[in-house]
Amino acid sequence: MDAMDKRPKSEDVMHPPSATENRLYPAFLTLEGKVCVVVGGGHVATRKVRSLLAAGAHVVVISEVLHADLQMLHADNVIDVIPENYAREHLMAASLVFAATNDHEVNHQIAQDAHERGMWVNVADNPDGSDFYVPATIRRQGLTLAISTGGGSPAFARYVRELLEQSLSDALGQALEMVMEARPLILAETKERQAQLWNGLLALHLERVIEIQGYEGAHRLFGQWLEQHMTEKGRIIHE
């Protein structure tokens, strides 16, 4: 083998981040029932509120003026609204804080107050002052993909999302439903057996079968796989 062939490929080498690189820890948050304070009542605040509601958060909006959509949500008792100018007392009991006003100084003050209280804050006009970013997301039923540029360019993150959306069909979410059905059965097996079963199940490429034969054809194939691989211990696995 030539000495050049022994060198590791560039993709196999872990390069340490540069001093200027913003290192992020990707995570999905459980916000069901948690208080999330959104300061601001315009278009940006409305987008934040809608994504928080989709996650089941208890949303409190701080603003004297509300976007029409926020007015409707408030009228339907979906969100709480404090119709006042921002004050640090408004952050009490918040799990997450969103500074989404059109006033840079107010947003800066919100971030400072949140940090003094040890709260995580997202500042709409200042990624460097934020503790977390809201990524561009793609949803296919139970499947969620998140794209982030670390606050470098939300517009580019949206561009990448649009590219991916063209190649990720709804069949992925439908295939996930069947994989989730098999999961508790697979986890009941030994570790070695689990690896074999996961490899076998994913090798069916159920999403491709759905696109060609429809959901019923894929579910039929899935049922056959279950009967073939999961009956050794006499479990009731499929109806």
Rosetta blueprint (number, residue, H / E / L):
1 M L
2 D L
3 A H
4 M H
5 D H
6 K H
7 R L
8 P L
9 K L
10 S H
11 E H
12 D H
13 V L
14 M L
15 H L
16 P L
17 P L
18 S L
19 A L
20 T L
21 E L
22 N L
23 R L
24 L L
25 Y L
26 P L
27 A L
28 F L
29 L L
30 T L
31 L L
32 E L
33 G L
34 K L
35 V E
36 C E
37 V E
38 V E
39 V E
40 G L
41 G L
42 G L
43 H H
44 V H
45 A H
46 T H
47 R H
48 K H
49 V H
50 R H
51 S H
52 L H
53 L H
54 A H
55 A L
56 G L
57 A L
58 H E
59 V E
60 V E
61 V E
62 I E
63 S L
64 E L
65 V L
66 L L
67 H L
68 A H
69 D H
70 L H
71 Q H
72 M H
73 L H
74 H H
75 A H
76 D L
77 N L
78 V L
79 I L
80 D E
81 V E
82 I E
83 P L
84 E L
85 N L
86 Y L
87 A L
88 R H
89 E H
90 H H
91 L H
92 M L
93 A L
94 A L
95 S L
96 L E
97 V E
98 F E
99 A E
100 A L
101 T L
102 N L
103 D L
104 H H
105 E H
106 V H
107 N H
108 H H
109 Q H
110 I H
111 A H
112 Q H
113 D H
114 A H
115 H H
116 E H
117 R L
118 G L
119 M L
120 W E
121 V E
122 N E
123 V E
124 A L
125 D L
126 N L
127 P H
128 D H
129 G H
130 S L
131 D L
132 F L
133 Y L
134 V L
135 P L
136 A E
137 T E
138 I E
139 R E
140 R E
141 Q L
142 G L
143 L E
144 T E
145 L E
146 A E
147 I E
148 S L
149 T L
150 G L
151 G L
152 G L
153 S L
154 P H
155 A H
156 F H
157 A H
158 R H
159 Y H
160 V H
161 R H
162 E H
163 L H
164 L H
165 E H
166 Q H
167 S H
168 L L
169 S L
170 D L
171 A H
172 L H
173 G H
174 Q H
175 A H
176 L H
177 E H
178 M H
179 V H
180 M H
181 E H
182 A H
183 R H
184 P H
185 L H
186 I H
187 L H
188 A L
189 E L
190 T L
191 K H
192 E H
193 R H
194 Q H
195 A H
196 Q H
197 L H
198 W H
199 N H
200 G H
201 L H
202 L H
203 A L
204 L L
205 H L
206 L H
207 E H
208 R H
209 V H
210 I H
211 E H
212 I H
213 Q H
214 G H
215 Y H
216 E H
217 G H
218 A H
219 H H
220 R H
221 L H
222 F H
223 G H
224 Q H
225 W H
226 L H
227 E H
228 Q H
229 H H
230 M L
231 T L
232 E L
233 K L
234 G L
235 R L
236 I L
237 I L
238 H L
239 E L
